């Protein structure tokens, strides 16, 4: 089926699965898809939060939406949701948004292996599982679309965010690879790389005590865009066949600086790091 080659927008009338749909960017994605005439399975480890999103969709759009409990780091959960979604829609899934994520910060030598495993369980394996169980379905039906939520952290490489940076850079690499590999299969891919967006990711994450207040203030009071704006821009880029969504000017600046001179960029981070440490103490 030449779905996208007929210029049909993949974000419109979509049958979508959104992970981490109980709050933040995930909830915004689910609401925006419903506004565009789509149906959504709202998957979240917090079922009550997913049900709240479903209620909001019903109240604001009248579109069908379903709540499913899902720990994206568990392959059994993601496989169940992938299969259940088709039954709930009575239609193949056409769009998956691998959004669920957690925040983690701290010095590399103070990170435990359990911290690493916890972060990778959600941020990396969650995306891998989502792609693993949906790509074969998309290839079989002849079309589909994937949005993977990474972060500007995937290329900015800020100090004291090692595990988080590693997971997000991996999601970026995965998305770039899939975009090239799946192009001939009529499967579109977009990777979202934001900086600060007002969400609960840091409140529900693991941060050193001296960072938590600063991080919350930055997210809630100094973000350039809202989660709704991020979702709208990402879906619009997906419709246009654009691979990268870098929604904020600071993220675009870091992206350009690192691509222009990676060595100089890294040196600048090293020079600025001592100043940053004095600032947060």
Residue, then its C-alpha position, 0 to 999 in steps of 0.5 A: x500500500x502506497x500510503x505516504x506516497x499518496x501524500x497522506x499525512x501520517x499524523x492525520x487520522x492516525x492509529x497511534x500508540x504513544x508511550x509515556x502518554x500520562x503526562x508531559x510531551x506524551x500527553x501532548x502528542x496524544x491530544x494533538x493526534x486526536x485533534x487531527x482525527x486520530x485514535x490513540x492508545x495511551x500507554x504509561x507505567x502509571x495507568x491512572x495517568x494514562x486514563x486521565x489523558x484518555x478522559x482529556x481526549x474524550x472531553x476535548x475531541x470526542x475521539x476514541x482513546x484507550x489506556x494501557x499499563x506499560x513498562x516500556x523496558x519490559x519487552x513483554x509489556x510492549x509486545x502486549x500493547x502492540x498486539x492489543x492496540x490492533x484489537x482496540x482499533x480494529x485497524x493496524x497501528x500506523x504511528x508509534x511514538x516512543x516517548x517514555x523517558x526518565x531523567x538522571x544526573x550526577x558525576x560519572x564516578x558516583x553513578x551506580x550500575x543500578x542507575x545505569x540499568x534503570x536509565x537504559x531500561x526506559x530511555x534506550x530499551x523502551x525505544x528499542x522495544x517499540x521499534x522492534x515490535x512495530x517495524x515488522x508490522x509496518x513493513x508487512x502493511x506497507x507503511x507506517x511512521x515512527x517518532x522517537x523522543x531523544x533529547x538535545x542531550x544526545x548531542x550536547x554531551x553536558x557534564x554530569x549527565x553521562x548515563x542520560x546522554x548515552x541513552x539519548x545519543x543512542x536513540x538519535x543514532x537508532x533513529x538515523x539508521x532506521x530512517x535510512x534503512x526503512x525509507x524503501x519500505x515507506x516508513x517515515x521516522x522523526x527524532x525529537x531533540x528538545x532542550x528544556x520543556x515543562x514536564x515531570x521528567x526531572x521530578x520523577x528522575x534521579x538528580x543530586x539534591x543541589x541540582x533538583x531545585x535548579x532543574x525544576x526552576x529551569x523546566x517550569x520557568x525558563x523553557x522556550x516552548x511548551x510540550x503542546x508546541x513541541x508535539x505540534x512541530x514534531x508531527x508537522x515535521x513528520x508529515x513533511x518527511x523531516x528526520x530531525x525536530x530540534x524545536x528550540x533556538x538553544x538546541x539549534x545553536x548547540x547542534x550547529x556549534x558541534x557540527x561545525x567544530x566538534x573538538x572546539x565545542x568539547x573544549x568549551x564544555x570543559x572550560x565552562x564546567x568549573x564555572x557551572x559547578x560554582x553556580x549550582x553549589 
